[in-house]
Amino acid sequence: MTNNIRVERAIKNITQGELAELVGVSRQTINTIESNRYVPSTVLALKIARVFEKPVEAIFTLEETD
């Protein structure tokens, strides 16, 4: 699964730390998600999408190998 969290953060002008605080995780967790090293839980993915006011499918994309 890939994501465009970095782009969405830039649009909203928020840091990884600010996003982490808004969704209740550490900055390191946001970093690993952005780097595609960690797939978030459904709940966390929904919280992230809510921050960006977009559907979860606009933030996260399934790949053929998923």
mmCIF file of the N, C-alpha and C atoms, coordinates in Angstrom:
data_MODEL
# 
_entry.id   MODEL 
# 
loop_
_atom_site.group_PDB 
_atom_site.id 
_atom_site.type_symbol 
_atom_site.label_atom_id 
_atom_site.label_alt_id 
_atom_site.label_comp_id 
_atom_site.label_asym_id 
_atom_site.label_entity_id 
_atom_site.label_seq_id 
_atom_site.pdbx_PDB_ins_code 
_atom_site.Cartn_x 
_atom_site.Cartn_y 
_atom_site.Cartn_z 
_atom_site.occupancy 
_atom_site.B_iso_or_equiv 
_atom_site.pdbx_formal_charge 
_atom_site.auth_seq_id 
_atom_site.auth_comp_id 
_atom_site.auth_asym_id 
_atom_site.auth_atom_id 
_atom_site.pdbx_PDB_model_num 
ATOM 1   N N  . MET A 1 1  ? 0.854   -1.173 0.000  1.00 0.00 ? 1  MET A N  1 
ATOM 2   C CA . MET A 1 1  ? 0.000   0.000  0.000  1.00 0.00 ? 1  MET A CA 1 
ATOM 3   C C  . MET A 1 1  ? 0.896   1.231  0.000  1.00 0.00 ? 1  MET A C  1 
ATOM 4   N N  . THR A 1 2  ? 0.545   2.183  -0.814 1.00 0.00 ? 2  THR A N  1 
ATOM 5   C CA . THR A 1 2  ? 1.261   3.454  -0.847 1.00 0.00 ? 2  THR A CA 1 
ATOM 6   C C  . THR A 1 2  ? 0.353   4.543  -0.290 1.00 0.00 ? 2  THR A C  1 
ATOM 7   N N  . ASN A 1 3  ? 0.947   5.707  -0.059 1.00 0.00 ? 3  ASN A N  1 
ATOM 8   C CA . ASN A 1 3  ? 0.152   6.810  0.467  1.00 0.00 ? 3  ASN A CA 1 
ATOM 9   C C  . ASN A 1 3  ? 0.714   8.132  -0.022 1.00 0.00 ? 3  ASN A C  1 
ATOM 10  N N  . ASN A 1 4  ? -0.084  9.161  0.141  1.00 0.00 ? 4  ASN A N  1 
ATOM 11  C CA . ASN A 1 4  ? 0.373   10.506 -0.223 1.00 0.00 ? 4  ASN A CA 1 
ATOM 12  C C  . ASN A 1 4  ? 0.254   11.450 0.983  1.00 0.00 ? 4  ASN A C  1 
ATOM 13  N N  . ILE A 1 5  ? 0.579   10.924 2.157  1.00 0.00 ? 5  ILE A N  1 
ATOM 14  C CA . ILE A 1 5  ? 0.496   11.722 3.374  1.00 0.00 ? 5  ILE A CA 1 
ATOM 15  C C  . ILE A 1 5  ? 1.419   12.933 3.306  1.00 0.00 ? 5  ILE A C  1 
ATOM 16  N N  . ARG A 1 6  ? 2.628   12.745 2.797  1.00 0.00 ? 6  ARG A N  1 
ATOM 17  C CA . ARG A 1 6  ? 3.577   13.862 2.719  1.00 0.00 ? 6  ARG A CA 1 
ATOM 18  C C  . ARG A 1 6  ? 2.992   15.011 1.903  1.00 0.00 ? 6  ARG A C  1 
ATOM 19  N N  . VAL A 1 7  ? 2.365   14.690 0.787  1.00 0.00 ? 7  VAL A N  1 
ATOM 20  C CA . VAL A 1 7  ? 1.744   15.723 -0.068 1.00 0.00 ? 7  VAL A CA 1 
ATOM 21  C C  . VAL A 1 7  ? 0.594   16.398 0.673  1.00 0.00 ? 7  VAL A C  1 
ATOM 22  N N  . GLU A 1 8  ? -0.242  15.595 1.307  1.00 0.00 ? 8  GLU A N  1 
ATOM 23  C CA . GLU A 1 8  ? -1.389  16.149 2.033  1.00 0.00 ? 8  GLU A CA 1 
ATOM 24  C C  . GLU A 1 8  ? -0.939  17.022 3.204  1.00 0.00 ? 8  GLU A C  1 
ATOM 25  N N  . ARG A 1 9  ? 0.141   16.634 3.873  1.00 0.00 ? 9  ARG A N  1 
ATOM 26  C CA . ARG A 1 9  ? 0.665   17.463 4.960  1.00 0.00 ? 9  ARG A CA 1 
ATOM 27  C C  . ARG A 1 9  ? 1.151   18.798 4.422  1.00 0.00 ? 9  ARG A C  1 
ATOM 28  N N  . ALA A 1 10 ? 1.809   18.777 3.265  1.00 0.00 ? 10 ALA A N  1 
ATOM 29  C CA . ALA A 1 10 ? 2.304   20.012 2.656  1.00 0.00 ? 10 ALA A CA 1 
ATOM 30  C C  . ALA A 1 10 ? 1.138   20.939 2.291  1.00 0.00 ? 10 ALA A C  1 
ATOM 31  N N  . ILE A 1 11 ? 0.070   20.363 1.761  1.00 0.00 ? 11 ILE A N  1 
ATOM 32  C CA . ILE A 1 11 ? -1.102  21.168 1.396  1.00 0.00 ? 11 ILE A CA 1 
ATOM 33  C C  . ILE A 1 11 ? -1.690  21.842 2.633  1.00 0.00 ? 11 ILE A C  1 
ATOM 34  N N  . LYS A 1 12 ? -1.782  21.087 3.737  1.00 0.00 ? 12 LYS A N  1 
ATOM 35  C CA . LYS A 1 12 ? -2.338  21.620 4.986  1.00 0.00 ? 12 LYS A CA 1 
ATOM 36  C C  . LYS A 1 12 ? -1.292  22.370 5.813  1.00 0.00 ? 12 LYS A C  1 
ATOM 37  N N  . ASN A 1 13 ? -0.034  22.312 5.380  1.00 0.00 ? 13 ASN A N  1 
ATOM 38  C CA . ASN A 1 13 ? 1.058   22.981 6.070  1.00 0.00 ? 13 ASN A CA 1 
ATOM 39  C C  . ASN A 1 13 ? 1.181   22.519 7.524  1.00 0.00 ? 13 ASN A C  1 
ATOM 40  N N  . ILE A 1 14 ? 1.214   21.187 7.722  1.00 0.00 ? 14 ILE A N  1 
ATOM 41  C CA . ILE A 1 14 ? 1.405   20.636 9.059  1.00 0.00 ? 14 ILE A CA 1 
ATOM 42  C C  . ILE A 1 14 ? 2.600   19.691 9.064  1.00 0.00 ? 14 ILE A C  1 
ATOM 43  N N  . THR A 1 15 ? 3.255   19.598 10.197 1.00 0.00 ? 15 THR A N  1 
ATOM 44  C CA . THR A 1 15 ? 4.427   18.733 10.338 1.00 0.00 ? 15 THR A CA 1 
ATOM 45  C C  . THR A 1 15 ? 3.991   17.310 10.673 1.00 0.00 ? 15 THR A C  1 
ATOM 46  N N  . GLN A 1 16 ? 4.964   16.404 10.605 1.00 0.00 ? 16 GLN A N  1 
ATOM 47  C CA . GLN A 1 16 ? 4.690   15.033 11.033 1.00 0.00 ? 16 GLN A CA 1 
ATOM 48  C C  . GLN A 1 16 ? 4.255   15.018 12.493 1.00 0.00 ? 16 GLN A C  1 
ATOM 49  N N  . GLY A 1 17 ? 4.908   15.811 13.316 1.00 0.00 ? 17 GLY A N  1 
ATOM 50  C CA . GLY A 1 17 ? 4.567   15.879 14.732 1.00 0.00 ? 17 GLY A CA 1 
ATOM 51  C C  . GLY A 1 17 ? 3.159   16.383 14.977 1.00 0.00 ? 17 GLY A C  1 
ATOM 52  N N  . GLU A 1 18 ? 2.755   17.387 14.218 1.00 0.00 ? 18 GLU A N  1 
ATOM 53  C CA . GLU A 1 18 ? 1.395   17.917 14.370 1.00 0.00 ? 18 GLU A CA 1 
ATOM 54  C C  . GLU A 1 18 ? 0.358   16.890 13.942 1.00 0.00 ? 18 GLU A C  1 
ATOM 55  N N  . LEU A 1 19 ? 0.611   16.202 12.831 1.00 0.00 ? 19 LEU A N  1 
ATOM 56  C CA . LEU A 1 19 ? -0.306  15.157 12.387 1.00 0.00 ? 19 LEU A CA 1 
ATOM 57  C C  . LEU A 1 19 ? -0.374  14.045 13.421 1.00 0.00 ? 19 LEU A C  1 
ATOM 58  N N  . ALA A 1 20 ? 0.772   13.659 13.936 1.00 0.00 ? 20 ALA A N  1 
ATOM 59  C CA . ALA A 1 20 ? 0.823   12.607 14.953 1.00 0.00 ? 20 ALA A CA 1 
ATOM 60  C C  . ALA A 1 20 ? -0.025  12.978 16.168 1.00 0.00 ? 20 ALA A C  1 
ATOM 61  N N  . GLU A 1 21 ? 0.095   14.204 16.606 1.00 0.00 ? 21 GLU A N  1 
ATOM 62  C CA . GLU A 1 21 ? -0.686  14.660 17.763 1.00 0.00 ? 21 GLU A CA 1 
ATOM 63  C C  . GLU A 1 21 ? -2.182  14.630 17.463 1.00 0.00 ? 21 GLU A C  1 
ATOM 64  N N  . LEU A 1 22 ? -2.552  15.027 16.265 1.00 0.00 ? 22 LEU A N  1 
ATOM 65  C CA . LEU A 1 22 ? -3.969  15.044 15.884 1.00 0.00 ? 22 LEU A CA 1 
ATOM 66  C C  . LEU A 1 22 ? -4.590  13.655 15.854 1.00 0.00 ? 22 LEU A C  1 
ATOM 67  N N  . VAL A 1 23 ? -3.794  12.642 15.510 1.00 0.00 ? 23 VAL A N  1 
ATOM 68  C CA . VAL A 1 23 ? -4.341  11.283 15.401 1.00 0.00 ? 23 VAL A CA 1 
ATOM 69  C C  . VAL A 1 23 ? -3.938  10.377 16.560 1.00 0.00 ? 23 VAL A C  1 
ATOM 70  N N  . GLY A 1 24 ? -3.140  10.891 17.493 1.00 0.00 ? 24 GLY A N  1 
ATOM 71  C CA . GLY A 1 24 ? -2.822  10.139 18.698 1.00 0.00 ? 24 GLY A CA 1 
ATOM 72  C C  . GLY A 1 24 ? -1.741  9.086  18.574 1.00 0.00 ? 24 GLY A C  1 
ATOM 73  N N  . VAL A 1 25 ? -0.734  9.363  17.743 1.00 0.00 ? 25 VAL A N  1 
ATOM 74  C CA . VAL A 1 25 ? 0.404   8.448  17.616 1.00 0.00 ? 25 VAL A CA 1 
ATOM 75  C C  . VAL A 1 25 ? 1.689   9.266  17.717 1.00 0.00 ? 25 VAL A C  1 
ATOM 76  N N  . SER A 1 26 ? 2.832   8.593  17.631 1.00 0.00 ? 26 SER A N  1 
ATOM 77  C CA . SER A 1 26 ? 4.115   9.302  17.679 1.00 0.00 ? 26 SER A CA 1 
ATOM 78  C C  . SER A 1 26 ? 4.488   9.829  16.292 1.00 0.00 ? 26 SER A C  1 
ATOM 79  N N  . ARG A 1 27 ? 5.408   10.798 16.282 1.00 0.00 ? 27 ARG A N  1 
ATOM 80  C CA . ARG A 1 27 ? 5.912   11.326 15.016 1.00 0.00 ? 27 ARG A CA 1 
ATOM 81  C C  . ARG A 1 27 ? 6.606   10.215 14.236 1.00 0.00 ? 27 ARG A C  1 
ATOM 82  N N  . GLN A 1 28 ? 7.267   9.320  14.950 1.00 0.00 ? 28 GLN A N  1 
ATOM 83  C CA . GLN A 1 28 ? 7.969   8.208  14.296 1.00 0.00 ? 28 GLN A CA 1 
ATOM 84  C C  . GLN A 1 28 ? 6.987   7.298  13.557 1.00 0.00 ? 28 GLN A C  1 
ATOM 85  N N  . THR A 1 29 ? 5.804   7.107  14.121 1.00 0.00 ? 29 THR A N  1 
ATOM 86  C CA . THR A 1 29 ? 4.791   6.286  13.454 1.00 0.00 ? 29 THR A CA 1 
ATOM 87  C C  . THR A 1 29 ? 4.383   6.931  12.138 1.00 0.00 ? 29 THR A C  1 
ATOM 88  N N  . ILE A 1 30 ? 4.151   8.230  12.156 1.00 0.00 ? 30 ILE A N  1 
ATOM 89  C CA . ILE A 1 30 ? 3.793   8.939  10.918 1.00 0.00 ? 30 ILE A CA 1 
ATOM 90  C C  . ILE A 1 30 ? 4.929   8.805  9.910  1.00 0.00 ? 30 ILE A C  1 
ATOM 91  N N  . ASN A 1 31 ? 6.161   8.932  10.370 1.00 0.00 ? 31 ASN A N  1 
ATOM 92  C CA . ASN A 1 31 ? 7.310   8.808  9.477  1.00 0.00 ? 31 ASN A CA 1 
ATOM 93  C C  . ASN A 1 31 ? 7.369   7.439  8.822  1.00 0.00 ? 31 ASN A C  1 
ATOM 94  N N  . THR A 1 32 ? 7.139   6.378  9.603  1.00 0.00 ? 32 THR A N  1 
ATOM 95  C CA . THR A 1 32 ? 7.209   5.028  9.022  1.00 0.00 ? 32 THR A CA 1 
ATOM 96  C C  . THR A 1 32 ? 6.049   4.770  8.067  1.00 0.00 ? 32 THR A C  1 
ATOM 97  N N  . ILE A 1 33 ? 4.897   5.356  8.331  1.00 0.00 ? 33 ILE A N  1 
ATOM 98  C CA . ILE A 1 33 ? 3.770   5.220  7.399  1.00 0.00 ? 33 ILE A CA 1 
ATOM 99  C C  . ILE A 1 33 ? 4.091   5.951  6.102  1.00 0.00 ? 33 ILE A C  1 
ATOM 100 N N  . GLU A 1 34 ? 4.568   7.200  6.213  1.00 0.00 ? 34 GLU A N  1 
ATOM 101 C CA . GLU A 1 34 ? 4.927   7.983  5.019  1.00 0.00 ? 34 GLU A CA 1 
ATOM 102 C C  . GLU A 1 34 ? 5.971   7.269  4.175  1.00 0.00 ? 34 GLU A C  1 
ATOM 103 N N  . SER A 1 35 ? 6.891   6.593  4.830  1.00 0.00 ? 35 SER A N  1 
ATOM 104 C CA . SER A 1 35 ? 7.981   5.894  4.138  1.00 0.00 ? 35 SER A CA 1 
ATOM 105 C C  . SER A 1 35 ? 7.570   4.529  3.610  1.00 0.00 ? 35 SER A C  1 
ATOM 106 N N  . ASN A 1 36 ? 6.295   4.186  3.763  1.00 0.00 ? 36 ASN A N  1 
ATOM 107 C CA . ASN A 1 36 ? 5.756   2.899  3.317  1.00 0.00 ? 36 ASN A CA 1 
ATOM 108 C C  . ASN A 1 36 ? 6.436   1.709  3.983  1.00 0.00 ? 36 ASN A C  1 
ATOM 109 N N  . ARG A 1 37 ? 6.910   1.902  5.217  1.00 0.00 ? 37 ARG A N  1 
ATOM 110 C CA . ARG A 1 37 ? 7.500   0.806  5.973  1.00 0.00 ? 37 ARG A CA 1 
ATOM 111 C C  . ARG A 1 37 ? 6.507   0.213  6.957  1.00 0.00 ? 37 ARG A C  1 
ATOM 112 N N  . TYR A 1 38 ? 5.359   0.869  7.118  1.00 0.00 ? 38 TYR A N  1 
ATOM 113 C CA . TYR A 1 38 ? 4.351   0.412  8.072  1.00 0.00 ? 38 TYR A CA 1 
ATOM 114 C C  . TYR A 1 38 ? 2.976   0.704  7.492  1.00 0.00 ? 38 TYR A C  1 
ATOM 115 N N  . VAL A 1 39 ? 2.095   -0.279 7.557  1.00 0.00 ? 39 VAL A N  1 
ATOM 116 C CA . VAL A 1 39 ? 0.717   -0.107 7.099  1.00 0.00 ? 39 VAL A CA 1 
ATOM 117 C C  . VAL A 1 39 ? -0.139  0.181  8.336  1.00 0.00 ? 39 VAL A C  1 
ATOM 118 N N  . PRO A 1 40 ? -0.816  1.316  8.355  1.00 0.00 ? 40 PRO A N  1 
ATOM 119 C CA . PRO A 1 40 ? -1.593  1.671  9.544  1.00 0.00 ? 40 PRO A CA 1 
ATOM 120 C C  . PRO A 1 40 ? -2.829  0.789  9.701  1.00 0.00 ? 40 PRO A C  1 
ATOM 121 N N  . SER A 1 41 ? -3.313  0.745  10.929 1.00 0.00 ? 41 SER A N  1 
ATOM 122 C CA . SER A 1 41 ? -4.577  0.048  11.181 1.00 0.00 ? 41 SER A CA 1 
ATOM 123 C C  . SER A 1 41 ? -5.694  0.789  10.461 1.00 0.00 ? 41 SER A C  1 
ATOM 124 N N  . THR A 1 42 ? -6.809  0.136  10.327 1.00 0.00 ? 42 THR A N  1 
ATOM 125 C CA . THR A 1 42 ? -7.976  0.773  9.702  1.00 0.00 ? 42 THR A CA 1 
ATOM 126 C C  . THR A 1 42 ? -8.371  2.024  10.463 1.00 0.00 ? 42 THR A C  1 
ATOM 127 N N  . VAL A 1 43 ? -8.385  1.932  11.779 1.00 0.00 ? 43 VAL A N  1 
ATOM 128 C CA . VAL A 1 43 ? -8.770  3.080  12.609 1.00 0.00 ? 43 VAL A CA 1 
ATOM 129 C C  . VAL A 1 43 ? -7.816  4.248  12.384 1.00 0.00 ? 43 VAL A C  1 
ATOM 130 N N  . LEU A 1 44 ? -6.518  3.978  12.384 1.00 0.00 ? 44 LEU A N  1 
ATOM 131 C CA . LEU A 1 44 ? -5.543  5.041  12.179 1.00 0.00 ? 44 LEU A CA 1 
ATOM 132 C C  . LEU A 1 44 ? -5.659  5.630  10.774 1.00 0.00 ? 44 LEU A C  1 
ATOM 133 N N  . ALA A 1 45 ? -5.853  4.796  9.771  1.00 0.00 ? 45 ALA A N  1 
ATOM 134 C CA . ALA A 1 45 ? -6.029  5.289  8.401  1.00 0.00 ? 45 ALA A CA 1 
ATOM 135 C C  . ALA A 1 45 ? -7.247  6.207  8.308  1.00 0.00 ? 45 ALA A C  1 
ATOM 136 N N  . LEU A 1 46 ? -8.323  5.835  8.978  1.00 0.00 ? 46 LEU A N  1 
ATOM 137 C CA . LEU A 1 46 ? -9.524  6.668  8.982  1.00 0.00 ? 46 LEU A CA 1 
ATOM 138 C C  . LEU A 1 46 ? -9.282  7.991  9.697  1.00 0.00 ? 46 LEU A C  1 
ATOM 139 N N  . LYS A 1 47 ? -8.543  7.964  10.796 1.00 0.00 ? 47 LYS A N  1 
ATOM 140 C CA . LYS A 1 47 ? -8.231  9.202  11.524 1.00 0.00 ? 47 LYS A CA 1 
ATOM 141 C C  . LYS A 1 47 ? -7.385  10.134 10.662 1.00 0.00 ? 47 LYS A C  1 
ATOM 142 N N  . ILE A 1 48 ? -6.406  9.571  9.967  1.00 0.00 ? 48 ILE A N  1 
ATOM 143 C CA . ILE A 1 48 ? -5.554  10.377 9.086  1.00 0.00 ? 48 ILE A CA 1 
ATOM 144 C C  . ILE A 1 48 ? -6.390  10.997 7.975  1.00 0.00 ? 48 ILE A C  1 
ATOM 145 N N  . ALA A 1 49 ? -7.243  10.203 7.355  1.00 0.00 ? 49 ALA A N  1 
ATOM 146 C CA . ALA A 1 49 ? -8.107  10.714 6.283  1.00 0.00 ? 49 ALA A CA 1 
ATOM 147 C C  . ALA A 1 49 ? -9.020  11.822 6.799  1.00 0.00 ? 49 ALA A C  1 
ATOM 148 N N  . ARG A 1 50 ? -9.509  11.678 8.011  1.00 0.00 ? 50 ARG A N  1 
ATOM 149 C CA . ARG A 1 50 ? -10.386 12.703 8.602  1.00 0.00 ? 50 ARG A CA 1 
ATOM 150 C C  . ARG A 1 50 ? -9.646  14.017 8.771  1.00 0.00 ? 50 ARG A C  1 
ATOM 151 N N  . VAL A 1 51 ? -8.381  13.964 9.198  1.00 0.00 ? 51 VAL A N  1 
ATOM 152 C CA . VAL A 1 51 ? -7.582  15.187 9.354  1.00 0.00 ? 51 VAL A CA 1 
ATOM 153 C C  . VAL A 1 51 ? -7.492  15.923 8.022  1.00 0.00 ? 51 VAL A C  1 
ATOM 154 N N  . PHE A 1 52 ? -7.302  15.167 6.939  1.00 0.00 ? 52 PHE A N  1 
ATOM 155 C CA . PHE A 1 52 ? -7.154  15.777 5.621  1.00 0.00 ? 52 PHE A CA 1 
ATOM 156 C C  . PHE A 1 52 ? -8.490  16.033 4.932  1.00 0.00 ? 52 PHE A C  1 
ATOM 157 N N  . GLU A 1 53 ? -9.579  15.640 5.591  1.00 0.00 ? 53 GLU A N  1 
ATOM 158 C CA . GLU A 1 53 ? -10.937 15.849 5.076  1.00 0.00 ? 53 GLU A CA 1 
ATOM 159 C C  . GLU A 1 53 ? -11.117 15.235 3.687  1.00 0.00 ? 53 GLU A C  1 
ATOM 160 N N  . LYS A 1 54 ? -10.598 14.007 3.555  1.00 0.00 ? 54 LYS A N  1 
ATOM 161 C CA . LYS A 1 54 ? -10.692 13.269 2.299  1.00 0.00 ? 54 LYS A CA 1 
ATOM 162 C C  . LYS A 1 54 ? -11.039 11.824 2.601  1.00 0.00 ? 54 LYS A C  1 
ATOM 163 N N  . PRO A 1 55 ? -11.603 11.110 1.632  1.00 0.00 ? 55 PRO A N  1 
ATOM 164 C CA . PRO A 1 55 ? -11.851 9.677  1.854  1.00 0.00 ? 55 PRO A CA 1 
ATOM 165 C C  . PRO A 1 55 ? -10.523 8.935  1.977  1.00 0.00 ? 55 PRO A C  1 
ATOM 166 N N  . VAL A 1 56 ? -10.544 7.848  2.702  1.00 0.00 ? 56 VAL A N  1 
ATOM 167 C CA . VAL A 1 56 ? -9.319  7.089  2.949  1.00 0.00 ? 56 VAL A CA 1 
ATOM 168 C C  . VAL A 1 56 ? -8.668  6.652  1.636  1.00 0.00 ? 56 VAL A C  1 
ATOM 169 N N  . GLU A 1 57 ? -9.474  6.378  0.620  1.00 0.00 ? 57 GLU A N  1 
ATOM 170 C CA . GLU A 1 57 ? -8.928  5.960  -0.685 1.00 0.00 ? 57 GLU A CA 1 
ATOM 171 C C  . GLU A 1 57 ? -8.159  7.084  -1.378 1.00 0.00 ? 57 GLU A C  1 
ATOM 172 N N  . ALA A 1 58 ? -8.389  8.327  -0.982 1.00 0.00 ? 58 ALA A N  1 
ATOM 173 C CA . ALA A 1 58 ? -7.651  9.456  -1.552 1.00 0.00 ? 58 ALA A CA 1 
ATOM 174 C C  . ALA A 1 58 ? -6.280  9.594  -0.913 1.00 0.00 ? 58 ALA A C  1 
ATOM 175 N N  . ILE A 1 59 ? -6.083  8.968  0.245  1.00 0.00 ? 59 ILE A N  1 
ATOM 176 C CA . ILE A 1 59 ? -4.808  9.048  0.969  1.00 0.00 ? 59 ILE A CA 1 
ATOM 177 C C  . ILE A 1 59 ? -3.990  7.774  0.761  1.00 0.00 ? 59 ILE A C  1 
ATOM 178 N N  . PHE A 1 60 ? -4.644  6.625  0.812  1.00 0.00 ? 60 PHE A N  1 
ATOM 179 C CA . PHE A 1 60 ? -3.969  5.324  0.714  1.00 0.00 ? 60 PHE A CA 1 
ATOM 180 C C  . PHE A 1 60 ? -4.399  4.601  -0.549 1.00 0.00 ? 60 PHE A C  1 
ATOM 181 N N  . THR A 1 61 ? -3.436  3.969  -1.226 1.00 0.00 ? 61 THR A N  1 
ATOM 182 C CA . THR A 1 61 ? -3.704  3.254  -2.465 1.00 0.00 ? 61 THR A CA 1 
ATOM 183 C C  . THR A 1 61 ? -3.179  1.822  -2.362 1.00 0.00 ? 61 THR A C  1 
ATOM 184 N N  . LEU A 1 62 ? -4.041  0.865  -2.649 1.00 0.00 ? 62 LEU A N  1 
ATOM 185 C CA . LEU A 1 62 ? -3.587  -0.526 -2.682 1.00 0.00 ? 62 LEU A CA 1 
ATOM 186 C C  . LEU A 1 62 ? -2.757  -0.762 -3.939 1.00 0.00 ? 62 LEU A C  1 
ATOM 187 N N  . GLU A 1 63 ? -1.731  -1.571 -3.790 1.00 0.00 ? 63 GLU A N  1 
ATOM 188 C CA . GLU A 1 63 ? -0.899  -1.942 -4.935 1.00 0.00 ? 63 GLU A CA 1 
ATOM 189 C C  . GLU A 1 63 ? -1.297  -3.335 -5.388 1.00 0.00 ? 63 GLU A C  1 
ATOM 190 N N  . GLU A 1 64 ? -0.881  -3.720 -6.562 1.00 0.00 ? 64 GLU A N  1 
ATOM 191 C CA . GLU A 1 64 ? -1.198  -5.042 -7.106 1.00 0.00 ? 64 GLU A CA 1 
ATOM 192 C C  . GLU A 1 64 ? -0.719  -6.162 -6.181 1.00 0.00 ? 64 GLU A C  1 
ATOM 193 N N  . THR A 1 65 ? 0.378   -5.951 -5.493 1.00 0.00 ? 65 THR A N  1 
ATOM 194 C CA . THR A 1 65 ? 0.961   -6.982 -4.635 1.00 0.00 ? 65 THR A CA 1 
ATOM 195 C C  . THR A 1 65 ? 0.322   -7.083 -3.258 1.00 0.00 ? 65 THR A C  1 
ATOM 196 N N  . ASP A 1 66 ? -0.573  -6.167 -2.912 1.00 0.00 ? 66 ASP A N  1 
ATOM 197 C CA . ASP A 1 66 ? -1.211  -6.161 -1.586 1.00 0.00 ? 66 ASP A CA 1 
ATOM 198 C C  . ASP A 1 66 ? -2.288  -7.218 -1.476 1.00 0.00 ? 66 ASP A C  1 
# 
